[in-house]
Amino acid sequence: MLQTEALEMVILGTVFEDPSLAREVLNTVTIDMFRQPWNRNLYRMMSWLDKNGHPVNYTNISTYFAKDVAKIGGVDYLLKVIGSVVSVSEIRQNMKLLAELDARRKLSQLIDQTRTLIDDPAAGRFDEILDTFEQKALEIRPKVSQENKSGDRIRTWFENLLLRKQNPKIAFGILTGWEKLDQMTLGFQRSNLIVVGARTSMGKSAFANEIKVRASSRGNRVADFSLEMTIEQIYNRMASSMCGIPLQAIRIGNLTDFQIGQIADKLDEFAKIPIDDSRGVTTEYITSEMRRMKRQEGLDLVVVDYLQEINETAEQNDNGGSALHRVCQKLRAAAKDCDCAVIGLSQVKQDVDSRANKRPMVSDLSGSAAIAAVADDIILLYRDEYYNPETSDKGILEVNVAKQRNGPTGTVKLNYDKDTQKITG
């Protein structure tokens, strides 16, 4: 306690020594980090002065809070705070230390609370307790000074710009190998949430499977959360596409020895893509697994099939899209935390089928407002052959990049084999 109290005094005293640091200090350390009541009150007074446009100094504390000076230990304690400063230059190091001490205290409290829940069989499922603990533990992580953070980001941005100048390929994210699509998107960018929407039988799952396999073959760490299809159904589709064997033949086992050998040769590639086909999972479960995989194995791309199947706990005053909005927000935040791209598949409303032009629009997505507000990119798929068997666009999958936060929009056409679900450029 003495170490913490002395550190609190030094940080507050530094502001008196150099009032120009007030904004940075008040934006970096928070009132709940201060344990000593007088220091908490002094922080509160400093914050009031700063918010109201007054310099944070001894004179203004004495003037504006003359009647409350006893709440900060009186003038003697105020002078003691000012006299505690050894070097103003150590302020950032001191703030970092205070934030760490505060985080240690909060983590200790969280561990005690979690231990109580673990010992109580009626407290809930163990995986829910674990997910809650991990989420709260991540929230405890000390925040760094915004000034330093901004400076670091500027330097990093400029260094990356120089690297892109030397080698433009660095600008590309996770490439699909479909040249026209990659030219438009520069690959799926890390930290982004990409939503892929289509009506049933348009090729959403085939599109996602192709992307997974192609990304994995380029050395990317890929994970798949399938809330709709079972792992066996996914492997059937992967085998069909990768080996060029009709999906129906794989489903019924009507295979030659040569085809069995083809599939056997691909098993190691299957194993590189972990698939979780748990049903009824929460967003917290998915994001927790993402963070675990990032720590243990690395993670570059995540596919979630599909967004509307994620079990999001209802909140008061929820409307139709509120839960989906939270799902998208949490997935996008996890994409940033894990420095990976997240592709979420989405349903498209049946109303599309009753229109003359059945190509989906962003507004046709189930929960479109929630998705459009959060997603970085939205891709809509369409196959005219499904509705018009005699079309001249047989075997064509239209990939409409309907929204791209940092790039152009437009449609590219890919070749689609409906028997094997193979998609080529």
C-alpha atoms as one frame of an Amber mdcrd trajectory, in Angstrom:
protein
   0.000   0.000   0.000   2.846   2.400   0.857   4.487   1.794  -2.509   1.216
   2.505  -4.314   0.445   5.620  -2.243   3.911   7.068  -2.840   3.597   6.388
  -6.572   0.197   8.082  -6.672   1.681  11.173  -4.998   4.565  11.348  -7.484
   2.227  11.139 -10.493  -0.086  13.860  -9.171   2.872  15.979  -8.075   4.364
  15.767 -11.563   1.272  17.489 -12.956   1.850  20.393 -10.573   5.502  20.556
 -11.628   4.584  20.514 -15.333   0.889  21.381 -15.961   1.340  20.682 -19.692
   1.313  16.983 -18.774  -2.152  17.178 -17.199  -4.124  16.021 -20.251  -1.830
  13.054 -20.904  -1.873  11.962 -17.255  -5.653  12.286 -16.919  -6.193  10.375
 -20.175  -3.819   7.591 -19.175  -4.474   6.866 -15.506  -8.023   6.622 -14.164
  -9.462   7.510 -10.787 -10.029   3.873  -9.827  -6.256   3.285 -10.011  -5.795
   5.505  -6.941  -6.222   3.752  -3.590  -5.526   6.618  -1.154  -8.739   8.689
  -0.623  -6.919  12.047  -0.613  -5.209  11.178  -3.891  -8.508  10.109  -5.430
 -10.083  13.435  -4.465  -7.095  15.356  -5.805  -7.330  13.477  -9.106 -11.043
  14.345  -9.257 -10.259  18.053  -8.714  -7.559  18.017 -11.379  -9.947  16.384
 -13.812 -12.602  19.041 -13.143 -10.104  21.850 -13.772  -8.944  20.291 -17.034
 -12.481  19.669 -18.333 -13.462  23.250 -17.560 -10.472  24.762 -19.313  -8.486
  25.814 -16.245  -4.745  25.163 -15.880  -4.103  22.343 -13.433  -1.878  23.991
 -10.835  -1.574  24.644  -7.113  -3.187  28.087  -7.353  -6.354  26.852  -9.070
  -6.733  23.888  -6.712  -6.502  26.300  -3.772  -8.888  28.786  -5.395 -11.643
  26.588  -6.827 -11.603  24.038  -4.013 -10.831  26.254  -1.024 -13.741  24.781
   0.968 -12.745  21.212   0.097  -9.025  21.375   0.811  -9.525  19.117   3.848
 -10.645  16.362   1.461  -7.110  16.235   0.088  -5.354  16.324   3.456  -5.053
  20.083   3.660  -2.362  22.411   2.356   0.379  20.429   4.106  -0.473  17.260
   2.174  -0.757  19.212  -1.079   2.754  20.584  -0.557   3.943  17.080   0.272
   2.543  15.839  -3.046   4.369  18.576  -4.927   7.595  17.860  -3.047   7.475
  14.127  -3.822   8.618  14.575  -7.422  12.207  13.610  -8.180  12.122  13.859
 -11.969   9.321  14.948 -14.302  10.880  12.827 -17.068   9.874   9.634 -15.235
   6.125  10.315 -15.547   5.395   7.744 -18.267   7.313   5.036 -16.465   5.455
   5.884 -13.247   2.053   5.808 -14.967   2.870   2.441 -16.497   3.840   1.083
 -13.073   0.651   2.399 -11.445  -1.473   0.833 -14.197   0.319  -2.480 -13.688
  -0.209  -2.413  -9.916  -3.888  -1.662 -10.495  -4.142  -4.517 -13.011  -2.480
  -6.936 -10.582  -4.990  -5.992  -7.889  -7.955  -6.422 -10.234  -6.630  -9.739
 -11.513  -6.233 -10.996  -7.953  -9.848 -10.025  -7.231 -11.028 -11.714 -10.436
  -9.179 -14.915  -9.519 -10.846 -14.929  -6.090 -14.281 -14.395  -7.662 -13.679
 -17.121 -10.234 -12.448 -19.557  -7.591 -15.737 -19.039  -5.733 -17.706 -19.814
  -8.909 -15.615 -22.913  -9.634 -16.321 -24.258  -6.159 -20.070 -23.699  -6.568
 -21.679 -26.411  -8.773 -24.773 -24.242  -9.228 -22.809 -21.247 -10.546 -23.051
 -22.316 -14.184 -21.276 -24.392 -16.819 -17.508 -24.548 -16.537 -16.910 -23.365
 -20.112 -19.067 -20.282 -19.452 -17.091 -19.520 -16.278 -13.838 -19.923 -18.227
 -15.027 -17.707 -21.097 -16.097 -14.985 -18.645 -12.779 -15.169 -16.815 -10.770
 -14.879 -20.021 -12.837 -11.952 -21.298 -12.569 -10.025 -18.017  -8.868 -10.830
 -17.731  -8.267  -9.309 -21.166 -10.169  -6.179 -20.113  -7.801  -5.796 -17.154
  -4.742  -5.445 -19.394  -3.156  -2.021 -18.628  -3.722   0.661 -21.239  -0.679
   2.474 -22.597  -0.344   6.216 -22.935  -2.310   7.414 -25.945   0.464   9.856
 -26.836   3.065   7.117 -26.944   0.629   4.816 -28.705  -0.045   7.406 -31.412
   3.656   8.052 -31.872   4.380   4.349 -32.206   1.563   3.945 -34.723   2.779
   6.847 -36.838   6.279   5.382 -36.983   4.915   1.922 -37.763   2.646   3.316
 -40.485   5.512   5.200 -42.143   7.856   2.209 -41.929   5.181   0.050 -43.563
   4.718   2.682 -46.261   8.435   2.521 -47.068   8.274  -1.277 -47.171   5.295
  -1.151 -49.559   7.242   1.226 -51.801  10.104  -1.266 -51.966   7.794  -4.281
 -52.379   4.156  -3.529 -53.355   3.147  -7.137 -52.615   3.374  -6.342 -48.903
   0.144  -4.334 -49.268  -1.780  -7.514 -49.989  -3.748  -9.258 -47.285  -4.798
 -12.909 -47.414  -5.020 -13.688 -51.103  -7.545 -16.059 -52.649  -5.667 -16.803
 -55.851  -8.632 -15.532 -57.856  -6.754 -12.786 -59.634  -9.660 -10.476 -60.467
 -11.007 -10.579 -56.906  -7.554 -10.100 -55.396  -6.942  -7.080 -57.623 -10.103
  -5.485 -56.279  -9.676  -6.323 -52.582  -5.863  -6.664 -52.306  -6.729  -9.786
 -50.326  -8.729 -10.053 -47.120  -7.175  -7.570 -44.734  -6.221  -8.421 -41.171
  -8.406  -6.880 -38.436 -11.347  -6.824 -40.846 -14.769  -8.447 -40.628 -15.853
  -9.618 -44.072 -19.472 -10.732 -44.468 -20.372 -13.060 -47.345 -24.085 -13.298
 -48.096 -26.129 -15.381 -50.526 -29.363 -17.298 -50.878 -29.381 -21.047 -50.320
 -27.550 -23.099 -53.000 -25.722 -20.095 -54.411 -22.317 -21.370 -53.281 -21.596
 -19.597 -49.949 -20.134 -22.667 -48.309 -18.201 -23.614 -51.438 -16.829 -20.069
 -51.616 -15.778 -20.197 -47.954 -14.256 -23.672 -48.317 -12.214 -22.587 -51.324
 -10.923 -19.545 -49.467  -9.951 -21.659 -46.436  -8.073 -24.213 -48.506  -6.370
 -21.619 -50.690  -5.300 -19.538 -47.681  -4.007 -22.598 -45.839  -2.019 -23.753
 -48.880  -0.228 -20.386 -48.835   0.940 -20.970 -45.269  -1.805 -19.063 -43.438
  -3.216 -20.380 -40.162  -6.935 -20.916 -40.732  -9.796 -21.852 -38.388 -13.407
 -22.718 -39.157 -16.404 -22.390 -36.824 -19.293 -24.214 -38.467 -22.609 -23.750
 -36.701 -24.591 -25.128 -39.637 -22.748 -28.060 -41.222 -21.123 -30.977 -39.433
 -17.422 -31.651 -39.766 -18.193 -34.674 -41.980 -20.227 -32.525 -44.374 -17.395
 -30.005 -44.555 -14.792 -32.687 -45.262 -17.049 -34.111 -47.992 -17.120 -30.718
 -49.692 -13.404 -30.102 -49.249 -12.587 -33.511 -50.734 -14.949 -32.916 -53.662
 -13.442 -29.548 -54.500  -9.793 -30.425 -53.894  -9.899 -33.755 -55.748 -12.408
 -32.917 -58.481 -14.740 -35.723 -57.424 -18.531 -35.158 -57.608 -19.894 -34.378
 -54.161 -22.749 -36.854 -54.531 -20.275 -39.680 -55.205 -18.443 -38.871 -51.980
 -21.680 -38.647 -50.002 -22.788 -42.161 -51.010 -19.289 -43.668 -51.149 -19.423
 -44.483 -54.873 -15.665 -44.085 -55.336 -12.918 -45.854 -57.233  -9.681 -46.943
 -55.570  -7.921 -44.152 -57.422 -10.333 -41.560 -56.003  -9.862 -42.960 -52.495
  -6.126 -42.545 -53.006  -6.648 -38.950 -54.152  -8.566 -38.151 -50.982  -6.026
 -39.950 -48.776  -3.286 -37.757 -50.236  -5.187 -34.661 -49.058  -5.692 -35.685
 -45.420  -2.649 -33.749 -44.192  -4.061 -30.616 -45.824  -7.404 -31.233 -44.102
  -5.617 -31.469 -40.757  -4.096 -28.009 -41.158  -7.554 -26.418 -40.834  -9.091
 -26.921 -37.373 -12.877 -27.155 -37.605 -15.217 -26.611 -34.660 -18.749 -27.766
 -35.470 -20.206 -27.132 -31.996 -23.836 -25.999 -32.144 -25.425 -23.156 -30.204
 -22.132 -21.507 -29.260 -21.852 -17.900 -28.116 -19.764 -15.130 -29.607 -17.650
 -15.229 -26.453 -16.878 -18.890 -27.091 -15.730 -18.166 -30.643 -13.619 -15.132
 -29.714 -12.107 -16.969 -26.752 -11.089 -19.851 -29.018  -9.663 -17.377 -31.527
  -7.454 -15.793 -28.866  -6.336 -19.198 -27.611  -5.376 -20.308 -31.123  -3.588
 -17.024 -31.758  -1.474 -17.524 -28.637  -0.751 -21.194 -29.162  -0.561 -21.733
 -32.912  -0.980 -18.403 -34.673  -4.095 -17.315 -36.563  -4.518 -15.512 -39.880
  -8.049 -16.274 -41.085 -11.295 -17.341 -39.409 -14.495 -18.479 -41.121 -17.802
 -18.434 -39.218 -20.748 -20.242 -40.825 -23.037 -18.551 -40.178 -23.581 -15.308
 -38.227 -27.297 -15.676 -37.536 -26.720 -19.055 -35.840 -24.491 -17.611 -33.111
 -26.200 -17.688 -29.731 -26.106 -14.126 -28.375 -27.581 -13.497 -24.930 -30.595
 -11.197 -25.119 -30.417  -7.801 -23.457 -33.133  -5.438 -22.295 -34.809  -3.479
 -25.112 -33.285  -5.741 -27.779 -34.834  -5.406 -31.212 -34.462  -7.709 -34.182
 -30.975  -6.566 -35.104 -29.437  -5.639 -31.757 -28.098  -9.106 -30.970 -26.617
  -9.533 -34.452 -25.047  -6.086 -34.170 -23.285  -7.175 -30.964 -22.161 -10.417
 -32.616 -20.576  -8.479 -35.479 -18.961  -5.961 -33.129 -17.408  -8.705 -30.996
 -16.097 -10.610 -34.002 -14.606  -7.460 -35.495 -12.943  -6.596 -32.167 -11.516
 -10.123 -31.969 -10.219  -9.795 -35.536  -8.284  -6.735 -34.444  -7.048  -8.331
 -31.206  -5.871 -11.442 -33.069  -4.573  -9.554 -36.116  -6.531 -11.826 -38.437
  -9.328 -11.581 -40.981 -12.759 -12.913 -40.014 -15.188 -14.053 -42.710 -18.765
 -14.404 -41.507 -21.337 -16.088 -43.729 -24.821 -14.618 -43.685 -28.302 -15.564
 -44.759 -30.158 -13.550 -47.375 -33.913 -13.015 -47.050 -36.296 -15.139 -49.115
 -37.877 -11.970 -50.519 -35.110 -11.946 -53.135 -36.657 -14.979 -54.843 -39.857
 -13.070 -55.628 -38.066 -10.254 -57.470 -37.422 -10.065 -61.187 -33.750  -9.306
 -60.517 -32.732 -11.868 -57.938 -29.225 -10.568 -57.413 -28.990  -9.792 -53.685
 -28.302  -6.339 -52.300 -26.876  -5.363 -48.911 -30.400  -4.577 -47.702 -31.378
  -8.212 -48.396 -29.061  -9.589 -45.718 -30.820 -10.927 -42.631 -30.154  -8.167
 -40.106 -28.785  -5.954 -42.864 -28.606  -2.749 -40.819 -26.535  -4.424 -38.105
 -24.178  -6.025 -40.618 -23.797  -2.947 -42.811 -22.960  -0.786 -39.799 -20.104
  -3.002 -38.597 -18.691  -5.067 -41.474 -15.614  -3.724 -43.222 -16.451  -5.571
 -46.428 -19.648  -7.184 -47.724 -19.582  -9.717 -50.555 -22.782 -10.998 -52.186
 -22.885 -14.151 -54.321 -25.227 -14.994 -57.181 -25.540 -17.780 -59.783 -27.969
 -17.015 -62.585 -27.985 -20.690 -63.592 -29.836 -21.577 -60.379 -32.866 -19.495
 -61.398 -32.466 -19.635 -65.195 -31.172 -23.054 -66.352 -30.881 -21.849 -69.969
 -28.812 -18.764 -69.135 -25.701 -17.947 -71.117 -23.906 -17.593 -67.764 -23.916
 -21.306 -66.966 -21.214 -22.267 -64.499 -20.643 -18.643 -63.475 -20.533 -17.385
 -59.890 -20.958 -13.626 -59.606 -18.971 -12.198 -56.694 -20.275  -8.733 -55.903
 -18.019  -6.724 -53.595 -20.915  -4.524 -52.485 -19.050  -2.768 -49.690 -15.341
  -2.291 -49.143 -14.404   0.202 -46.479 -10.983   0.924 -47.930 -11.319  -0.003
 -51.573 -13.459  -0.106 -54.711 -16.692  -2.034 -55.177 -17.758  -4.072 -58.166
 -18.507  -7.551 -59.473 -16.130 -10.235 -60.707 -17.140 -13.503 -62.333 -15.647
 -16.847 -61.322 -16.146 -20.332 -62.735 -18.271 -22.634 -60.579 -18.609 -26.400
 -60.993 -21.819 -27.341 -59.200 -20.938 -31.059 -59.153 -17.605 -30.655 -57.354
 -18.209 -27.138 -55.986 -14.816 -26.170 -57.355 -14.389 -22.437 -57.952 -11.704
 -21.175 -60.301 -10.681 -17.799 -61.666
